[in-house]
């Protein structure tokens, strides 16, 4: 990892096991989630959020059985999630 990374766990592939995830603030305000799936060992990057967001609000926001990428933005009354 790099300075500023946040390590998270969530079940993004709905196999019942936690997937190792790193949220990385990015250059020019673009941030995203790096995920290593437990079901097949395949990794992927999902660009989502902005530098300064708090990614520690991952959860299943739409009741589909898998966790959603989510961030909280200071000064906003909302949690933003990605399906």
N, C-alpha and C positions, 0 to 999 in steps of 0.2 A: 504494500500500500504506500500511499504518500501522505504527507502532512495535510490534515484536514479531512481525511477519509473517515467515514462512520461505518462501522461493521454492524450489520443487521441480519436477522434471520426471518424468513417467511416462507410459506409453502406456495410458491408461484406456479408450480406445475401440478398441483392437487394430487400428489402421490402419498400424502400423509406424513411426509418427512420434510424437515426444514432445509431450505436451500440457502447456502452461504451467499450473502449479498454485501456489497460495498457501495455506499452512496458517496459519490465524489463530486465536490464542487468543481466547476470547470472554468475554463478560460472564457473571457468575454461574457460572463454571466450564465453560460449554459452548463447545466449539471446533469447527472444521470446515475442510474443504478447498474452496477456490474453484478451479474448473477451467475452462479455455478449451480446448475440443476442437479438435485440428488438422484433423480430418476435415470439420467443417462450420462451425467458428467459433462454435458455440453454447457458452455458459457455463452452469454450474450450481453450486450449493452442496450439499455433502454434510456434514451435521452428524455429527461423529465425534471422539471424544477429549475430553480435558479440558485446561484451562489448566495448563501445567507439563509436559505430555507432550512427547516428542521425536518429531517426524513424519519424521525423516530416515531411515526404514527402509522406504520404499515398495518394493514388489517383487511379483512374481507368486508368491504363497504357495500357490495352489491349482492351479497348472499349467494354467490355462485360456487362456493366451496374452495376457492383459492384466494390467496392474499393479493391485494392490489397495491401497486406502487402509490405512495402518498407522501405529501409534504405539508407542513404547517408553515405559513409565512407570517412572520412577526408583523403586527399592525393590521392583520386581516382577521376577521371573525370566522374564517372558514378553513377547513382542511381540503386540500386539492388532491384528488386521486385520479389514477389513470387505469382504464379498463383494458 
